[in-house]
């Protein structure tokens, strides 16, 4: 594996790096790159393609534009409809209450007059003379003289026409001849809105009705009436009727006026609600319109548009999320362009070398063997670059790491055994953790072998290289340390970027600049990081830091 900077000389003091002149940095996680054409796409054969596939289509028919209703108008319409329903309900309830109150007032007035007359008739004594009434007409007349009806009321009596036997009985009792008792209409009091007793048709309708109560339409409006049958004393003589009427036109006019006022206020309130809903909806939806306009102006070439966020409501949160999405999108597009440019540059160089040697290849067998060797070496380098690119592309997939319970002691021992084959170095195993943790042993081994290979490439034969593992707090730490020339502090962050190269290695070659990017991708897939402790002349220590994960249903570590 290749590296970008001289990685030799990494802290002889061990993984913790006690050199006071050395600097320690936490390499920040790289920007997440979306899986897609820029980081590898799936081809028809099932293998991953490095570059996006260009699909050329013919002219596409324009889709019909659906007519959209503005959200502002929809909000206003719904508010108006809701308000209209509420106001209609208020008007109906108010009208029902006023009507019920009018009916109750009419019933109370009729019942009161009827009760007063029945109480007066039950006594049967003329208050003026102290003598008992002897006929119906006198009873009704005296009672009406003592009443003060309201302006909407009418009180009158009606005495039946006497027959001959009644006239004879009356004459014999009074000692006179054929004197006729009072008959017909008896009315006292103020002038009513309309005198029913003077209208024969109205009188016939009331007296001829089989019901004790009813309603009539008069020139003065509807009238509610109630009648009481009055029998003569001792059931001898002429009977009659006591009638009470209540004109409801005034109450109906009051109810109608009240309802008209309420309807007018409701209409004005509905108009005000519509205006307020239109204005409020416009203010609330203003950021949404900005989101839509900004989205319409965004293109692959210009992702700099942002929305000004004000307020703390859900719309402001939407604008913030949209801006955050644009940041991620801009970063992804920038990373994609840089990735494609760098990958094209890296692959173009060996292709140029191969083509140049093939074009200049002569007929000499020795020269041909040398050209074949050089071409094969460049093709191998191209293959390694492609494999590294595909690995980085796969790092964005959910199944890149497959954690499982792993014994750190066994994992560290296996890593130590594998790295010793990388070069003739003084390999030392500094520490061996005894815990069982949850991680992907293959990916962790791949990252540690990559770090060890970088150390071998940047240190001379016989140099001391240290490896080890430990559990510190809630983190698993595995490191590779060397005694090489070290890395300047300003280069600590850059060497983990893709295609970032440093100086030549101890063997004089240069890598493609993907090794440390792969190590960081493996650490980030475990939700961890790579720490670098290095300074010029003090060596370097690369530490893979992985948070502890649940093991066997428990969070933390488990001792073997």
ABEGO torsion letter per residue (X at the ends): XBBABBABGBGAAEAAGABAABBBBBBBBBBBBBBEAAAEBBBAAGBBBABBBBBBBBBBBBBBBBBBBBAAAAAAAAAAAAAAAAAAAAAAAAAAAAAAAAAAAAAAAAAAAAAAAAAAAAAGBBAAAGBBBABAAAAAAAAAAABBBBAABBBBBBBBBBBAAAAAAAAAAAGBBBBBBBBEBBBBEBBBABBAAABAAAAAAAAABABABBBBBBAAEBBBBBBBBBBBBGGBEBBBBBBBBBBAAAAAAAAAAAAAAAAAAAAAAAAAAAAAAAAAAAAAAAAAAAAAAAAAABBAABAABBBBBBEABAAAAAAAAAAAAAAAAAAAAAAAAAAAAAAAAAAAAAAAAAAAAAAABBABAAAAAAAAAAAAAAAAAAAAAAAAAAAAAAAABAAABBBBBBBAAAAAAAAAAAAAAABBBBBBBABBBABBBBBBAAAAAAAAAAAAAAAAAABBBGBBBBBEBBBBEABBBBBBBBABAEBBAAAAAAAABBGBBBBBBAAGBBBAGAAAAAAAAAAAAAGBBBBBBBBBGAEBBBBBBBBBBBBGGBBEBBBX
